[in-house]
Amino acid sequence: MSQSNIERWDKVKEKVTMMQNGIGQVIVGQDKIVLEMMVSLLCRGHCLIVGVPGLAKTLLVSTLGQLLGLSFRRIQFTPDMMPMDIIGSEILQGDEAGVKRKFEFSPGPIFANLILADEINRTPPKTQAALLEAMQEKQVTVSGRTMKLHEPFIVYATQNPIEHEGTYPLPEAQLDRFFFNLLIDYPSMDEERVIVQKTTGRHSVELKNILSPEDVMELQDAALDVPVPDNVQDYILKIVNFTRPVSKLSDDYIKQYVAWGAGPRASQNLTRGAKALALLKGNPAASVEEVREVARPVLRHRIIPNYNATGEGITVETIIDHVLEKVQ
């Protein structure tokens, strides 16, 4: 490695450490979720976060935005929300003299770097489709005019797993656009003790920008440069192909319990996720260990169990456990 690359790598490691330390000042516990959110950020990937209310999902995303100098907007999805409530609309405006009138575009909350789409499954498919264009194309279309969104642009969408009335399940095509599907769980008793102590007194942490949007994009570019050895790439392809019942690599268990396996986006996201995780750990190249660490959030919304699995209580997590055990 040349001297310039060594200096660049040291600079990247310093920025990663600053980012991790800053988040640790505010967020108690949830270390795994924080790490996975940082991986998705470096991969320019959107996250679906599934968890019950009160587990600091909003605080996680807003903290990331403040520390990284990124603009943050929270959108509370409701059944009556329309696409224009997200992307904005054209409003008839008059000049100071009140003589001339013209339509001017008023941007919606989607024009930010980090978007928290709270309870995304509570809004109708029409509005979800508007968000899907923004997620996939990094642009919005209003009155035939296309406008690019600010970079970096990441959507963190949340779902409540215990309420299903008045919800609109996300279609598979939209689920596949999410880089990660994260399951956020309750904190331990010790972690909850610290949370209560920090949030019920006068103690407060003043957050400062430790990075700029340009620094974040530099880290995102650095993640792309992390090498992936051939054996690691082969391992990724074997995992994804093993999940498909029609593949020659799959076994009787997959054929019995899986309706549809993971598609090519899973291979791409496993590769990108392993690269970013290696960068966050300070490793010179992606390894099998990093692939296994990102396998669950990449695969859990891309493997669809069949009726046999549902009837026998076999979950997606059980199927992923089987895949990681069998694929060597």
C-alpha positions as CSV (number, residue, x, y, z in Angstrom):
1,M,0.0,0.0,0.0
2,S,1.4,3.4,-1.0
3,Q,2.0,6.2,1.5
4,S,-0.9,8.2,0.2
5,N,-3.3,5.3,0.6
6,I,-2.0,4.7,4.2
7,E,-2.6,8.3,5.1
8,R,-6.1,8.2,3.6
9,W,-6.9,5.0,5.5
10,D,-5.7,6.5,8.8
11,K,-7.9,9.5,8.1
12,V,-10.9,7.3,7.4
13,K,-10.3,5.3,10.6
14,E,-10.1,8.5,12.6
15,K,-13.5,9.7,11.3
16,V,-15.1,6.3,12.0
17,T,-13.9,6.4,15.6
18,M,-15.3,9.9,16.0
19,M,-18.6,8.8,14.7
20,Q,-18.8,5.8,16.9
21,N,-17.8,7.7,20.1
22,G,-20.3,10.5,19.4
23,I,-23.2,8.1,19.1
24,G,-22.2,6.3,22.3
25,Q,-22.6,9.5,24.2
26,V,-26.3,9.6,23.5
27,I,-27.5,6.1,22.7
28,V,-27.4,3.5,25.6
29,G,-27.1,-0.1,24.4
30,Q,-28.4,-1.1,21.0
31,D,-24.8,-1.4,19.9
32,K,-25.6,-3.9,17.2
33,I,-28.4,-1.8,15.8
34,V,-26.2,1.3,15.8
35,L,-23.4,-0.6,14.0
36,E,-25.9,-1.9,11.4
37,M,-27.3,1.6,10.8
38,M,-23.8,2.9,10.3
39,V,-23.1,0.1,7.8
40,S,-26.2,1.0,5.8
41,L,-25.3,4.7,5.9
42,L,-21.8,3.9,4.4
43,C,-23.5,1.7,1.8
44,R,-26.0,4.4,0.8
45,G,-28.7,1.9,1.7
46,H,-32.1,2.4,3.3
47,C,-33.2,0.6,6.4
48,L,-36.5,-0.9,7.6
49,I,-36.5,-0.9,11.5
50,V,-39.0,-3.1,13.2
51,G,-39.6,-2.6,16.9
52,V,-42.2,-1.7,19.4
53,P,-42.7,2.0,20.4
54,G,-40.3,3.6,22.9
55,L,-37.0,2.0,21.8
56,A,-35.3,5.2,20.7
57,K,-35.8,4.7,16.9
58,T,-36.3,8.4,16.3
59,L,-33.5,9.4,18.7
60,L,-31.1,7.0,16.8
61,V,-31.7,8.6,13.5
62,S,-31.8,12.2,14.7
63,T,-28.5,11.6,16.6
64,L,-26.9,10.4,13.5
65,G,-28.0,13.5,11.6
66,Q,-26.8,15.9,14.3
67,L,-23.4,14.2,14.7
68,L,-22.8,14.0,10.9
69,G,-24.0,17.5,10.1
70,L,-26.9,16.0,8.0
71,S,-30.3,17.5,7.7
72,F,-33.0,15.3,9.4
73,R,-36.8,15.1,8.9
74,R,-39.3,12.9,10.5
75,I,-42.5,12.0,8.6
76,Q,-45.3,10.4,10.6
77,F,-47.3,8.3,8.1
78,T,-51.1,8.2,8.4
79,P,-53.8,6.6,6.3
80,D,-54.9,10.0,4.9
81,M,-51.4,11.0,3.8
82,M,-51.0,11.9,0.1
83,P,-47.8,11.9,-2.0
84,M,-47.7,15.7,-2.1
85,D,-47.4,15.6,1.8
86,I,-44.0,13.9,1.3
87,I,-42.5,15.3,-1.9
88,G,-44.2,18.8,-1.9
89,S,-46.5,20.5,-4.3
90,E,-46.8,23.6,-6.5
91,I,-48.5,26.5,-4.8
92,L,-50.0,29.6,-6.5
93,Q,-48.0,32.6,-5.4
94,G,-48.5,36.3,-6.1
95,D,-45.9,39.0,-6.3
96,E,-45.7,41.9,-3.8
97,A,-47.9,44.1,-5.9
98,G,-50.5,41.3,-6.3
99,V,-50.5,41.7,-10.0
100,K,-48.8,38.6,-11.3
101,R,-49.4,35.1,-10.1
102,K,-47.4,32.0,-10.8
103,F,-46.9,28.4,-9.5
104,E,-43.9,27.9,-7.3
105,F,-42.7,24.5,-6.0
106,S,-42.8,24.2,-2.2
107,P,-40.5,21.2,-1.2
108,G,-41.8,18.6,1.2
109,P,-39.9,16.9,4.0
110,I,-38.3,14.4,1.6
111,F,-35.7,17.0,0.8
112,A,-33.3,16.1,3.6
113,N,-30.4,13.8,4.1
114,L,-31.8,11.5,6.7
115,I,-35.5,10.7,6.6
116,L,-37.3,8.9,9.4
117,A,-40.5,7.4,7.8
118,D,-42.4,6.5,11.0
119,E,-44.8,3.7,10.7
120,I,-44.5,3.5,6.9
121,N,-47.0,0.7,6.6
122,R,-49.8,3.0,7.9
123,T,-50.0,4.9,4.6
124,P,-51.7,3.8,1.4
125,P,-49.8,2.2,-1.6
126,K,-50.1,5.5,-3.6
127,T,-48.0,7.4,-1.1
128,Q,-45.6,4.5,-0.6
129,A,-45.0,4.5,-4.4
130,A,-44.0,8.1,-4.2
131,L,-41.5,7.3,-1.5
132,L,-40.3,4.3,-3.5
133,E,-39.2,6.5,-6.4
134,A,-37.2,8.7,-4.0
135,M,-35.6,5.7,-2.5
136,Q,-34.6,4.0,-5.7
137,E,-33.9,6.9,-8.1
138,K,-32.9,9.5,-5.5
139,Q,-35.3,11.9,-7.2
140,V,-39.0,13.1,-7.2
141,T,-41.3,14.0,-10.0
142,V,-43.9,16.9,-9.6
143,S,-46.0,18.1,-12.5
144,G,-43.8,16.4,-15.0
145,R,-40.6,18.0,-13.5
146,T,-37.9,15.8,-12.0
147,M,-35.8,17.0,-9.1
148,K,-32.8,15.4,-7.6
149,L,-32.6,14.8,-3.9
150,H,-29.8,16.0,-1.7
151,E,-26.8,13.6,-1.2
152,P,-26.3,11.7,1.0
153,F,-30.0,10.5,1.1
154,I,-31.0,7.7,3.4
155,V,-34.5,6.5,4.5
156,Y,-34.9,4.8,7.9
157,A,-38.5,3.5,7.9
158,T,-40.1,2.0,11.0
159,Q,-42.8,-0.6,11.5
160,N,-44.7,-1.6,14.6
161,P,-44.8,-5.4,14.8
162,I,-47.7,-5.6,17.2
163,E,-50.4,-3.6,15.4
164,H,-51.9,-4.7,12.1
165,E,-55.3,-2.9,12.0
166,G,-55.4,0.0,9.5
167,T,-52.1,-0.9,7.9
168,Y,-51.0,-1.5,4.4
169,P,-48.4,-4.2,4.1
170,L,-45.4,-3.2,2.1
171,P,-45.2,-5.0,-1.3
172,E,-42.3,-7.3,-1.9
173,A,-40.8,-5.0,-4.6
174,Q,-40.6,-2.1,-2.0
175,L,-39.2,-4.4,0.7
176,D,-36.4,-5.4,-1.6
177,R,-35.4,-1.8,-2.0
178,F,-34.4,-1.7,1.7
179,F,-30.8,-2.5,2.2
180,F,-31.3,-3.9,5.8
181,N,-34.3,-5.1,7.8
182,L,-33.3,-4.4,11.4
183,L,-35.0,-5.9,14.5
184,I,-34.7,-3.6,17.5
185,D,-35.2,-5.3,20.8
186,Y,-35.7,-4.2,24.4
187,P,-32.6,-3.0,26.3
188,S,-31.2,-5.1,29.2
189,M,-32.1,-4.1,32.8
190,D,-28.7,-2.5,33.3
191,E,-29.0,-0.6,30.1
192,E,-32.5,0.5,31.0
193,R,-31.3,1.7,34.4
194,V,-28.8,4.0,32.6
195,I,-31.5,5.2,30.2
196,V,-33.8,6.1,33.1
197,Q,-31.0,7.9,34.9
198,K,-30.0,9.9,31.8
199,T,-33.5,10.9,30.8
200,T,-35.3,11.7,34.1
201,G,-32.9,14.3,35.5
202,R,-31.1,17.5,34.4
203,H,-28.4,15.6,32.6
204,S,-28.2,16.4,28.9
205,V,-25.6,15.9,26.2
206,E,-24.9,18.7,23.8
207,L,-24.3,17.2,20.4
208,K,-21.8,18.8,18.0
209,N,-21.2,18.1,14.4
210,I,-18.1,15.9,14.2
211,L,-18.3,15.3,10.4
212,S,-19.7,17.2,7.5
213,P,-21.8,15.8,4.6
214,E,-18.7,15.8,2.5
215,D,-16.9,13.6,5.1
216,V,-19.8,11.2,5.1
217,M,-19.6,10.9,1.3
218,E,-15.9,10.4,1.5
219,L,-16.5,7.5,3.9
220,Q,-19.1,6.1,1.5
221,D,-16.5,6.2,-1.3
222,A,-13.9,4.6,1.0
223,A,-16.3,1.7,1.7
224,L,-16.4,1.0,-2.1
225,D,-12.7,0.6,-2.2
226,V,-12.5,-2.2,0.4
227,P,-11.4,-5.4,-1.4
228,V,-13.4,-8.6,-1.4
229,P,-11.3,-11.8,-1.9
230,D,-12.5,-14.4,-4.3
231,N,-13.3,-16.9,-1.6
232,V,-15.5,-14.4,0.2
233,Q,-17.4,-13.5,-3.0
234,D,-17.9,-17.3,-3.6
235,Y,-19.3,-17.6,-0.1
236,I,-21.8,-14.8,-0.7
237,L,-23.0,-16.4,-4.0
238,K,-23.4,-19.8,-2.3
239,I,-25.5,-18.3,0.5
240,V,-27.8,-16.5,-1.8
241,N,-28.2,-19.4,-4.2
242,F,-28.8,-21.8,-1.3
243,T,-31.9,-19.9,-0.3
244,R,-33.6,-20.5,-3.7
245,P,-35.7,-23.7,-3.9
246,V,-35.0,-24.0,-7.6
247,S,-31.2,-23.9,-7.2
248,K,-29.1,-27.0,-7.4
249,L,-27.3,-25.9,-4.2
250,S,-30.4,-25.9,-2.0
251,D,-31.3,-28.9,0.1
252,D,-34.6,-30.6,1.0
253,Y,-35.2,-28.2,3.9
254,I,-35.2,-25.1,1.7
255,K,-37.4,-26.9,-0.9
256,Q,-39.9,-27.8,1.8
257,Y,-40.2,-24.5,3.6
258,V,-39.2,-21.7,1.2
259,A,-41.5,-20.2,-1.4
260,W,-39.1,-17.7,-2.9
261,G,-35.4,-17.2,-2.1
262,A,-33.3,-14.1,-2.2
263,G,-32.6,-12.3,-5.5
264,P,-29.5,-10.7,-6.9
265,R,-29.9,-7.6,-4.7
266,A,-29.1,-9.9,-1.7
267,S,-25.7,-10.7,-3.3
268,Q,-25.0,-7.1,-4.0
269,N,-26.0,-6.0,-0.5
270,L,-24.1,-8.8,1.2
271,T,-21.0,-7.6,-0.6
272,R,-21.5,-3.9,0.1
273,G,-22.4,-4.6,3.7
274,A,-19.3,-6.8,4.3
275,K,-17.1,-4.0,2.8
276,A,-18.6,-1.3,5.0
277,L,-18.4,-3.5,8.1
278,A,-14.8,-4.3,7.4
279,L,-14.1,-0.5,7.1
280,L,-15.8,0.2,10.4
281,K,-13.8,-2.5,12.1
282,G,-10.5,-1.2,10.6
283,N,-9.9,-4.4,8.6
284,P,-8.0,-4.2,5.3
285,A,-10.5,-6.5,3.4
286,A,-13.9,-8.0,3.8
287,S,-14.0,-11.5,5.3
288,V,-16.4,-14.4,5.8
289,E,-17.1,-13.2,9.3
290,E,-18.3,-9.8,8.1
291,V,-20.6,-11.6,5.6
292,R,-22.1,-13.7,8.3
293,E,-22.7,-10.6,10.5
294,V,-24.7,-8.8,7.8
295,A,-26.5,-11.9,6.5
296,R,-29.5,-11.6,8.8
297,P,-30.5,-8.0,8.1
298,V,-29.9,-8.5,4.4
299,L,-31.8,-11.8,4.0
300,R,-34.7,-11.6,6.5
301,H,-37.0,-9.6,4.2
302,R,-35.9,-11.3,1.0
303,I,-36.7,-15.0,1.9
304,I,-40.4,-15.8,1.8
305,P,-41.5,-18.9,3.7
306,N,-44.2,-21.0,2.3
307,Y,-47.4,-22.4,3.9
308,N,-45.6,-25.5,5.2
309,A,-43.3,-23.2,7.2
310,T,-46.1,-21.1,8.5
311,G,-48.1,-24.1,9.6
312,E,-45.1,-25.7,11.4
313,G,-44.0,-22.4,13.0
314,I,-40.8,-22.2,11.0
315,T,-39.7,-18.5,10.8
316,V,-37.4,-16.6,8.5
317,E,-34.8,-16.5,11.3
318,T,-34.9,-20.2,11.6
319,I,-34.4,-20.6,7.8
320,I,-31.4,-18.2,7.9
321,D,-29.9,-20.1,10.8
322,H,-30.2,-23.3,8.6
323,V,-28.6,-21.5,5.6
324,L,-25.6,-20.2,7.6
325,E,-25.1,-23.6,9.2
326,K,-25.1,-25.5,5.9
327,V,-23.2,-23.2,3.7
328,Q,-19.5,-23.6,4.3
